[in-house]
Amino acid sequence: MSILAPGRRTRPDHAPAAPAPVRRQPWSLSRAAVNGALVLATAYTLLPLGWLLSAAAKNTGDLLGGRGLSPERWHLGDNLHALATTGDGIYFRWYLNSLLYAGIGAVLCAFVCVCAGYAFHVYAFRGKEQLFGLVLLGVLVPTTALALPMYLLASQLHIVNTFWAVFIPSLVNPFGVYLARVFCAGYIPSEVLEAARVDGAGELRIFWSIGLRMVMPGFVTVFLFQFTAIWNNFFLPLVMLSDNRLFPVSLGLYAWNTQTTAFPEYYPLVVTGSLLAVVPLVVAFVALQRHWKAGLTAGSVK
Amino acid sequence: MTRPPAPRTEAGPEPRTGAGTPAPGPAGPAAPSRTARPGPARPRPTRAAGRRGAPALLLAPFMVLFTACTLIPIGYAVHLSLYTERRSGLGFGGTVSVFTGLGNYTRALGDPAFREGFLSVAGYCLLYIPLMLGLSLLLALLLDSALARARRFFQLALFLPHAVPGIIAALIWMYLYTPGISPVVGALDTLGAQPDLLGNPLPAVVNIALWEWAGYNMVIFYAALQAIPREILEAARVDGAGPLRTAFSVKIPLIRASLTMVGLFTVIGSLQLFTEPMILHGAAPTVTSTWTPNMYAYSAAFDRNDYGLAAAASVLLALTAAALSYAITRGGRAGSSRRAKAGA
């Protein structure tokens, strides 16, 4: 499959000998082509979001009529008001639930992952690589294939349809442990830990005051990824929850969407609710660019 | 820290000799430096014990959660898949669990709906994976080329759909497919085309997934491309390779590890396909409630209360994912070792 032609060498030591055939390229044309293609791709990714933004400002009639926007047809305020009042403001309860599930869940998950990643990086113990291999296998297990047995287990434990049924599984992310280990290897020089040991600090104290602080960028990265994963999770809450006061935003919007055929007035609610549900993640990704890029890169090194 | 400053000065330069390698290998930094310390003033048994206890303590929270939320559910799913619920008597006396061995598996595999689910996912993979890899690789190469402008903006703009929850992405596109609501369908109508975007579930779902993930994977490829040493590219240019030739003969082979990883996660993700077709199911009659194996398992469990069948379907899904992951990682590794040999 390799495309490298056999025997062909691309070593720098050939450089002085070769007369460097400078090709004249139609520079302006290809520059326009490259950037034009990127602009087209960007239009593909951004236009649906633009549509969401404009649709959130339409009422049911304009939305279903596909009519455009003009200042006198601006209904964003009405939609937000409807969102706040429908079902006694259940939407903002969902929103708060999502913030709790994703916020607290991601902080705890990142902490648990960093603890484990740090242990895997710093210590030598028997069966370490086998245990790490087991964690990596966990990355490959389809999470949705786990959701159903988890539901049945939870129903045996009588925690189905509770906060915990959605919260506890969201604390586990084997890939986070992998990321944390990679970050620990990159950010914690062993000399520092050794110096702390010589100073007489206990192992847990070293982890808490030195290791954890040094690997903070890794902590934020795992947090960001887990926050997104929990905020976006749909299957697990769908399986676990039936009480709509416990729903996260994703499940709530799904429930409303299933009603739109019977009640078209739910259309603007779903659209405006979707827009609001996208906002925190877009803000987080724009603000924390450095971190998600670092996380993606760390993941691709392997 | 409670210790007097004396040991600090005594052992000041020492750790550097002990843990000489800046990047500690899998063995960890602890052992060598401890033995290398020249005559420790006092034996510190408490610390040695701490070093054994600390890793266990740090690993415990994750391992407990991992066991509870991954290992036990897997075992439980396998267990459930071997049993079936039988109504006792006339159906009034509740149900009893009966061991059926592989009965649920033969039932699932014998069900045309389940097999069709696998076929839909196979079709989805055949269409989606080449498109996804091709598009994200192309975008990464374009961004990596010297001609691209405003790279940070393009990166962020292309990545942004990934910040949109899958269910909302599916909702947005469902509206964009729906005649009457969609400006896209409206525009195509005025051009004379009468598209039935909701009538073809495969391209409809592929497009949603492509929109969500192309930018994400592009960022991974772009980061890998940026890590290629510049002198290699320079050498290729000096040897007379144009941009296309450099991309195909130098850049793409060098980021093979990233391609393998993205391919792996794409396959695992594809097998789990659920959210997008579940949303389209409400709007498009062609997307049945058992359109993917995952939807089949869901409907077996919650529409029919047939937990044994649902568990068997989940186990089959996980086994397929494991087999494909194995094949992909082996394929990727074989490719890279072959290349290493060719380059040596």
Interface residues (C-beta under 8 A of the other chain):
Chain A: M1 S2 I3 L4 A5 P6 R8 T10 R11 P12 H14 A15 A18 A20 P21 R23 Q25 W27 S30 R31 V34 N35 A37 L38 A41 T42 Y44 T45 L46 P48 L49 W51 L52 A55 L63 L64 G65 G66 V112 C113 C115 A116 Y118 A119 F120 H121 V122 Y123 A124 F125 K128 E129 L131 V135 G138 L140 V141 P142 T143 T144 A145 L146 L148 P149 M150 Y151 L152 L153 I168 P169 L171 V172 P174 V177 A185 P189 S190 E191 L193 E194 A195 R197 V198 D199 G200 A201 G202 E203 L204 F207 T228 W231 N232 F234 F235 V239 V249 S250 L253 Y254 N257 T258 T261 Y267 V270 V271 S274 A277 V278 L281 V282 A284 F285 V286 Q289 W292 K293 L296 T297 G299 S300 V301 K302
Chain B: M1 T2 R3 P7 R8 A11 E14 P15 R16 G18 A19 T21 P22 A23 P24 P26 A27 G28 P29 A30 A31 S33 R47 G50 R51 R52 G53 A54 P55 L57 L58 L59 P61 F62 M63 L65 F66 A68 C69 T70 I72 P73 I74 Y76 A77 L80 L135 L138 L139 L142 L143 S145 L147 A148 R149 R152 F154 L156 A157 L158 F159 L160 P161 H162 A163 V164 P165 G166 I167 I168 A169 L171 I172 W173 Y175 L176 G180 I181 S182 P183 G186 W211 A214 G215 Y216 V219 I220 A223 A224 A227 E231 I232 E234 A235 A236 R237 V238 D239 G240 G242 P243 F248 S249 V250 I252 P253 A257 S258 M261 V262 L264 I268 L271 Q272 F274 T275 M278 I279 G282 N294 A297 Y298 A301 F302 Y307 A310 A311 S314 V315 L317 A318 A321 A322 S325 G335 R338 R339 A342 G343
